[in-house]
Amino acid sequence: MTIKTTLNYSPSFNFNKRNIKKIKFIILHYTGMKKESDVINRLTKIQSEVSSHYLIKNNGEIVTLVPDLYIAWHAGKSSWKNYNSLNKNSIGIEISNPGHQYGYKKFSKKQISSLLKLSKYLIRKYKIDSKNILGHSDISPDRKKDPGEKFPWKHLAKNKISLWHTLSSKILKKNRMIKIDNISKKYFLNNLFKIGYSKKIPKNLIKEEYLSFIINAFQRRYRQELINTKIDKECLLISENLLKKSH
């Protein structure tokens, strides 16, 4: 199986090839820029010092920016489980979308169709665990919101790409906004750490600030209807269900 892509190489990558076994993750991003033409210019301009392996345009076209076996510069300061600085262990996919700053919108059907094909291809080629398909906000919750709450994680999971819970919408709505005690809140946060969210608090933040970023990142991915930094019974149930599926 091969994937049809357009080549538009970026100069921003590490020149030393990595071992194929180093590739463990796929990290999904939105571009967060107004114009798609500006996106391509930024990702291929040496002064930008930023890149990804692939870009999926609004029309679903896939652009190859950096060959898979080279380290692209897309993740920045990042952590997941025992991994830090995930550039060296990941393939980055940028998806064209203005993002929260410029009128965040739904991703197009063509984009998601292309993403499914590309992800399945990469998962098969590099033997990537489907649970290791992550968003930028998962690995850098204090800095990033992408791909955001309009990204169809549930749809990806139905196609065996990424992790999702198996709870019914009826159960979720019933437990939404139901308060839980402090012990249960600690239990929820420990579940997140076990799933993979980093315990390490950035030097510029206090503990409470960092935990609020993690909660938001979790909600932005798994409880997309309500992102409010509050841990309720719905969040706890989702975290328990995910933990069972992630091990």
C-alpha positions as CSV (number, residue, x, y, z in Angstrom):
1,M,0.0,0.0,0.0
2,T,1.3,3.5,-0.9
3,I,-0.1,6.9,-0.2
4,K,-0.3,9.5,-3.0
5,T,1.3,12.8,-1.8
6,T,2.7,16.0,-3.2
7,L,6.3,16.8,-2.4
8,N,7.2,20.2,-1.0
9,Y,10.2,19.6,1.2
10,S,11.0,21.6,4.3
11,P,14.6,22.5,5.2
12,S,13.7,22.3,8.9
13,F,14.7,18.9,10.1
14,N,17.6,16.9,11.7
15,F,19.9,15.7,9.0
16,N,20.8,12.4,10.7
17,K,18.4,9.6,9.9
18,R,16.8,7.8,12.8
19,N,16.3,4.1,13.3
20,I,12.9,3.0,12.1
21,K,12.2,1.5,15.6
22,K,12.4,4.9,17.1
23,I,9.1,5.9,15.5
24,K,6.4,5.2,18.2
25,F,3.9,8.0,17.9
26,I,1.8,10.0,15.4
27,I,1.2,13.6,16.7
28,L,-1.8,15.5,15.1
29,H,-1.8,19.3,14.9
30,Y,-3.9,22.0,13.3
31,T,-2.0,24.7,11.5
32,G,-3.6,27.6,13.4
33,M,-3.1,30.2,10.6
34,K,-5.6,32.2,8.5
35,K,-4.4,31.3,5.0
36,E,-3.3,27.9,3.8
37,S,-0.8,29.6,1.5
38,D,0.8,31.2,4.6
39,V,0.9,27.7,6.2
40,I,2.9,26.2,3.3
41,N,5.2,29.2,3.3
42,R,5.9,28.9,7.0
43,L,6.4,25.1,6.9
44,T,8.9,25.3,4.0
45,K,10.8,28.4,5.0
46,I,14.2,27.9,6.7
47,Q,13.8,30.9,9.0
48,S,10.6,29.5,10.5
49,E,12.5,26.6,12.1
50,V,9.3,24.6,12.2
51,S,8.1,21.6,10.2
52,S,6.1,18.4,10.2
53,H,6.3,15.3,8.1
54,Y,2.9,15.8,6.4
55,L,0.4,18.5,5.8
56,I,-3.3,17.8,4.9
57,K,-4.7,20.7,3.0
58,N,-8.4,21.8,3.1
59,N,-9.1,19.9,-0.1
60,G,-7.7,16.7,1.4
61,E,-4.4,16.8,-0.6
62,I,-1.5,15.3,1.4
63,V,1.8,17.1,1.2
64,T,5.1,15.5,2.2
65,L,7.3,18.0,3.9
66,V,9.9,15.8,5.7
67,P,10.6,12.1,4.9
68,D,9.5,9.8,7.8
69,L,13.0,8.7,8.8
70,Y,14.2,12.3,9.6
71,I,13.2,14.2,12.7
72,A,10.8,17.1,11.9
73,W,10.3,20.0,14.3
74,H,6.6,19.9,15.2
75,A,6.2,18.8,18.9
76,G,8.5,21.2,20.8
77,K,8.6,20.8,24.5
78,S,6.5,17.7,25.1
79,S,6.0,14.7,27.3
80,W,4.0,11.5,27.3
81,K,4.5,8.5,29.6
82,N,8.3,8.0,29.8
83,Y,9.0,10.0,26.6
84,N,10.2,13.6,26.5
85,S,10.8,15.8,23.5
86,L,8.6,13.7,21.2
87,N,10.0,15.0,17.9
88,K,12.6,12.2,18.0
89,N,9.9,9.4,18.4
90,S,7.1,10.7,16.3
91,I,5.7,11.5,12.9
92,G,3.9,14.9,12.8
93,I,0.8,15.6,10.7
94,E,-0.5,19.2,10.3
95,I,-4.1,19.6,9.3
96,S,-5.1,22.9,7.7
97,N,-7.4,24.8,10.1
98,P,-7.4,28.4,11.3
99,G,-7.5,27.2,14.9
100,H,-8.9,28.9,18.0
101,Q,-7.2,32.2,17.3
102,Y,-8.6,32.7,13.8
103,G,-12.1,31.2,13.8
104,Y,-11.7,27.6,14.6
105,K,-13.9,25.4,12.3
106,K,-14.8,21.8,11.7
107,F,-12.3,19.7,9.8
108,S,-13.5,18.8,6.3
109,K,-14.6,15.3,5.3
110,K,-11.9,15.2,2.7
111,Q,-9.3,16.1,5.3
112,I,-10.4,13.3,7.7
113,S,-10.7,10.8,4.8
114,S,-7.0,11.6,3.9
115,L,-6.0,11.5,7.5
116,L,-7.5,8.0,8.0
117,K,-5.7,6.7,4.9
118,L,-2.4,8.2,5.9
119,S,-2.6,7.1,9.6
120,K,-3.5,3.5,8.7
121,Y,-0.5,3.5,6.3
122,L,1.9,4.8,8.9
123,I,0.5,2.5,11.6
124,R,1.0,-0.5,9.4
125,K,4.4,0.6,8.1
126,Y,6.0,1.5,11.5
127,K,3.9,-0.9,13.7
128,I,2.6,2.1,15.8
129,D,0.2,1.3,18.6
130,S,-3.1,2.9,17.8
131,K,-3.2,4.3,21.4
132,N,-0.1,6.3,20.4
133,I,-2.0,8.6,18.0
134,L,-2.0,11.8,20.1
135,G,-2.9,15.5,19.8
136,H,-0.4,18.2,20.4
137,S,-2.5,19.3,23.4
138,D,-2.0,15.8,24.9
139,I,1.8,16.1,24.9
140,S,2.0,19.9,25.5
141,P,-1.2,20.7,27.5
142,D,0.2,23.9,29.0
143,R,1.1,25.4,25.5
144,K,-1.3,23.9,23.0
145,K,-5.0,23.4,22.2
146,D,-4.7,21.6,18.9
147,P,-6.2,19.7,17.2
148,G,-9.0,20.9,19.5
149,E,-12.6,19.9,20.5
150,K,-13.9,19.9,16.9
151,F,-11.5,17.2,15.9
152,P,-13.3,13.8,15.4
153,W,-11.4,11.6,17.8
154,K,-14.3,9.2,18.2
155,H,-14.5,8.7,14.4
156,L,-10.8,7.9,14.3
157,A,-11.2,5.4,17.1
158,K,-14.0,3.6,15.2
159,N,-11.4,3.1,12.5
160,K,-8.9,1.7,15.0
161,I,-6.9,4.9,15.1
162,S,-6.5,6.4,18.6
163,L,-8.1,5.7,21.9
164,W,-11.8,6.4,22.9
165,H,-14.1,5.3,25.6
166,T,-17.1,2.9,25.3
167,L,-19.6,4.8,27.5
168,S,-23.0,5.6,26.2
169,S,-24.1,9.2,25.7
170,K,-27.0,8.5,28.1
171,I,-24.6,7.6,30.9
172,L,-22.3,10.5,30.2
173,K,-25.1,13.1,30.2
174,K,-26.6,11.7,33.4
175,N,-23.2,12.2,35.2
176,R,-22.3,15.5,33.7
177,M,-21.8,18.3,36.3
178,I,-22.3,15.8,39.1
179,K,-19.8,16.9,41.8
180,I,-17.3,14.4,43.2
181,D,-15.2,14.5,46.4
182,N,-11.5,15.4,46.5
183,I,-10.4,11.8,46.8
184,S,-12.2,11.0,43.6
185,K,-10.6,14.1,41.9
186,K,-7.1,12.8,42.9
187,Y,-8.1,9.4,41.5
188,F,-9.2,11.0,38.2
189,L,-5.8,12.8,37.9
190,N,-3.9,9.6,38.7
191,N,-5.9,7.9,35.9
192,L,-4.7,10.7,33.5
193,F,-1.1,10.2,34.5
194,K,-1.5,6.4,34.0
195,I,-3.0,7.0,30.6
196,G,0.1,9.0,29.6
197,Y,-0.4,12.7,30.5
198,S,2.9,14.0,32.1
199,K,3.2,14.6,35.8
200,K,6.1,16.9,35.3
201,I,5.1,20.5,36.1
202,P,6.8,23.1,33.8
203,K,9.1,25.5,35.7
204,N,7.0,28.6,34.8
205,L,3.7,27.1,36.3
206,I,2.5,26.2,39.8
207,K,0.9,22.8,40.3
208,E,-2.8,24.0,40.2
209,E,-2.2,25.9,36.9
210,Y,-0.6,22.9,35.3
211,L,-3.4,20.5,36.4
212,S,-6.0,22.8,35.0
213,F,-4.2,22.6,31.6
214,I,-4.2,18.8,31.8
215,I,-7.9,18.7,32.6
216,N,-8.7,21.0,29.7
217,A,-6.6,18.8,27.4
218,F,-8.5,15.7,28.5
219,Q,-11.9,17.4,28.1
220,R,-10.9,18.9,24.7
221,R,-10.3,15.3,23.5
222,Y,-12.7,13.1,25.4
223,R,-15.5,15.3,26.6
224,Q,-15.7,17.8,23.8
225,E,-19.2,19.2,24.6
226,L,-18.0,20.9,27.7
227,I,-14.5,22.2,28.5
228,N,-14.7,23.9,31.9
229,T,-11.6,22.7,33.8
230,K,-13.9,21.1,36.4
231,I,-13.6,17.5,37.3
232,D,-17.1,15.9,37.6
233,K,-18.4,12.4,37.7
234,E,-18.6,12.2,33.9
235,C,-14.9,12.9,33.6
236,L,-14.1,10.4,36.3
237,L,-16.1,7.6,34.5
238,I,-14.4,8.4,31.2
239,S,-11.0,8.3,32.7
240,E,-11.7,4.9,34.3
241,N,-13.0,3.5,31.1
242,L,-10.0,4.8,29.1
243,L,-7.6,3.4,31.6
244,K,-9.0,-0.1,31.2
245,K,-8.7,0.2,27.4
246,S,-5.2,1.6,27.5
247,H,-3.6,-1.3,29.3
